[in-house]
Amino acid sequence: MINRIQTIVSREVHPLKPAVVTVATFHAGLKENIIADRAEFTINVRTLDSDV
């Protein structure tokens, strides 16, 4: 999901319309050797054109 979000601007927004999509936080468990059953993240979208 994170990889897909990071390619939205480069693949789906016209090059002359500035936009930024930022994955701001990512939380998926407390231990590095245990696969978490869920993950939460927040994103921030910024653009100068509301149509974008």
C-alpha positions as CSV (number, residue, x, y, z in Angstrom):
1,M,0.0,0.0,0.0
2,I,2.8,2.5,0.9
3,N,4.6,1.8,-2.3
4,R,1.4,2.4,-4.3
5,I,0.7,5.7,-2.5
6,Q,4.2,6.9,-3.2
7,T,3.7,6.5,-7.0
8,I,0.3,8.3,-7.3
9,V,1.8,11.7,-8.1
10,S,4.4,10.4,-10.6
11,R,2.0,8.1,-12.5
12,E,-1.5,9.7,-12.2
13,V,-1.1,13.5,-11.9
14,H,-0.3,15.7,-14.8
15,P,3.3,16.9,-14.7
16,L,2.3,20.6,-14.8
17,K,0.0,20.3,-11.8
18,P,2.0,20.2,-8.6
19,A,1.0,17.7,-5.9
20,V,2.6,16.0,-3.0
21,V,1.4,12.9,-1.2
22,T,3.3,12.1,2.0
23,V,3.1,9.0,4.2
24,A,3.5,10.8,7.5
25,T,3.3,8.0,10.1
26,F,3.4,4.2,10.0
27,H,2.7,1.9,13.0
28,A,2.6,-1.9,12.8
29,G,3.4,-3.6,16.1
30,L,5.9,-3.2,18.9
31,K,8.5,-6.0,18.2
32,E,10.8,-6.2,15.2
33,N,10.6,-10.0,15.0
34,I,6.8,-10.4,15.1
35,I,4.5,-9.8,12.1
36,A,1.7,-7.5,13.2
37,D,-1.9,-8.4,12.5
38,R,-2.7,-4.8,11.5
39,A,-0.9,-1.6,10.5
40,E,-2.0,2.0,10.6
41,F,-0.6,4.9,8.7
42,T,-1.5,8.6,8.0
43,I,-1.1,10.4,4.8
44,N,-1.0,14.1,3.8
45,V,-2.1,15.4,0.4
46,R,-1.1,18.8,-0.8
47,T,-1.9,20.5,-4.1
48,L,-2.5,24.0,-5.5
49,D,-5.5,22.8,-7.6
50,S,-8.5,21.3,-5.9
51,D,-9.4,19.3,-9.1
52,V,-6.1,17.3,-8.7
